[in-house]
Amino acid sequence: EEMDKVCLIATSAALNTQAVALSVMSRNSITTKGNRTSVKSFYYQPDTNTGLVDFKIFIRNEDESYSYIDLTVYENIYDDNRDYFNKIIESIK
């Protein structure tokens, strides 16, 4: 389980802050359906003992350009409202 995590460090020079998050690789997934590729990632922030669920959606448009949508939500809120968030994610065309 510990080997499953990758450490990410984000720094904001403007805010003079730094945050550490662990990506839980075994819970991450990539799916492609038609012109849409979805990346679902899980992160754990040990400093605050919180989890995050991150959705990245890439859509190839008819003119060969791409659209990109990113949604990140705290894991406990996602778990309590899974149907709501999944409907939002699935409605993106």
N, C-alpha and C positions, 0 to 999 in steps of 0.2 A: 504494500500500500504506500509506503513512504517513497519508493522508487518511482511511483506513479505520478509524483508531483514535480512540476517545473516552477522555479521561482522567477517571478517577474518583478521588476522594480520600476515604478513610474515616478518621475521627478518633474515638478512644476517650478521653473525658475521664477515665474511671475508671482506665484503664491508662496515661494520659499518653503515648499513641502516635499515630502517623499513618502510613498506608500509601497508596501510589499504585499504581493498577492501570489498565491500558489495556484497554478493551473492544474486541475485534477484531470489528467489526460484520459483515464479510463472512462470518464463520463462525457467526454467531448465527442461530437459526431459531425459528419459532413454528409449531406444528402443532396442529390441532384434529381430534379424532376422537370422534364421539358427544358425550358429556358431559364430555370431558376435553380440556384445553388444556395443551400442554407448551411451555415456553420453555427452549431450550438456548443457553447463552452461554459464550463463551471470553474469558478475561482473561489478560493478561500483566503480571507484576509485575517492572518493571525493576530494582528495588533488590535482588531476590533471584534474578533471571533465571529465574523459574518461571512456568509457565502453570497456569491453573485451568479446570476445566470445571464449569459450574453448571447444574443442572437445577431448574426450578421447575414444579410440576404443580398445576393447578387442576382440581378435579373438582366438577361440579354434582350435588348429591345429589338424591334423589327428593323430599325435603321443601323443595326450592328453596334450601337452604343450600349452602355451599361448603366443601370440604376443600382444604387447601394443604399440599404437601410440598416441601421444599427439600433438595437434595443437592449438595454441592460437594466435588470431589476434585481433587488435583493431576493435571495433564494427563499426566505420564509414568506415573503409577500407573493412570490411566484407560486409556491406550493399551495398557499391558501386561496389563490385565484387562478389556478392553472387553466381552467376552461376559458376564462376571460382573455388571458394573454395568448393562448393558443389560437383563439378566434382572430385576434388582431394579426398574429403572424401569418395565419392561413389566408387572411383576406387580402394580403399584399400580392398583387398580380403584376 
